[in-house]
Amino acid sequence: MRFLNNKTAMAIALLGLLPLIVIIVVFSLGGGKAALAPYSPDAQRKIMEDYTDKLNGRNADIIFYRTEPDGPDNLKARRVNALNSQGLGMERYTNCDYHVIIINELNGSLNLTTEELQKLCSLMNDDGFRIVYLGKNFQQLYDNSIIGELPRSGAKSCICFYNKHGIRFSGGGFADDPAAMPITGLDDNREILFTAIEELANMDLYWS
């Protein structure tokens, strides 16, 4: 058997690594999502449905406040228009392990009042609700003691709750990186929402 010299062996090894190098370079230049998500539309929907089924399996009452739950079709969620006892209708959801209110204000249309923000704070502090905020007006959350500190500049999402040990958790930017999102072609608003659903499905930290 004739052995390859060192230069030839090295050249062959580099050729074998070339596809990986190309993917890394493309990803680092911002094309990672397109390069690493070669799924058909049906496959994309199936992956997102699996994420959503995992979230549904957490037995959480997912509540959208004053906005439609414009997420995956299989998402088990509801909309409420008031944060009082009658509006929340909690007596119908006593068998749920968790309650999550999603405030989707990315388009700036909600214009939450001080009374609404104070009620959200009370639901988190006194009733164990998880508050998910999708938007940019974090100052109002900070001023009303929903979050303990302002997220980094440019953040578009946060999640706030007290864990089972009574420790306050406030995660700014928890859904800001949709690089792993399998669904392509979403507008910015839905992309953040879908990423939040993926994060809630996959991260046990938010349910501990």
C-alpha positions, 0 to 999 in steps of 0.5 A: 500500500502506498502511503500519502505524504503529509501535504496530501493528507492535509489537503484531503483533510481540509477538503473534508472540513470545507463544508463545515467551514463554509457553514460557520462563516455563513452563520457568523455573517448573519446567514445562519438561520437560512443556512441551518434551516433547510426545512420544507414549509410542512416540516417547519410547521411540524417542528413548531407544532411539536414545540407548542405541544410541549408547552401545552403539556405543561398544563399552563393557562396561557392568557393573552391580554387584549391581543389575539393569540396569534401563535401556532394553530395548536397553541392552547391559549385564551384572550382576556380584556380585563384583569379583574376576577370577572375578566380573568375567569380564574374559577374555570382554570383552577386545575392548571398548574401555572398561569401566564399572561402574555403582554404583546406590545411590540406594535405599541398599540396597548398603551397600558395604564398605571392601574393595569400595570399595578394589577399585573404586579399584584398577579405576579406577587400575590397569585404566582402569575408569570408575566411575559412582556413582548415590547420595548417600553420596559420603563413602565414595567420597572416603574411599577415594580414588575421588573427589578432592573431594566434589560439591556438596550434593544431588548424586546422581551422579558419574563418575570415571576417568583419561583417555587423558592420565593426567589424573584426571576426577571429575564430580560431578552429571553425571546430575543434570539430567534436564530433557532426558530424553524419557521421562516417568513414570519414578520418581526412581531410573530417571530418574537412571539413564536420564539417566546413559545419555543423558549417557554416550551423548552426551558424548565427554568421558567417553570421551577 
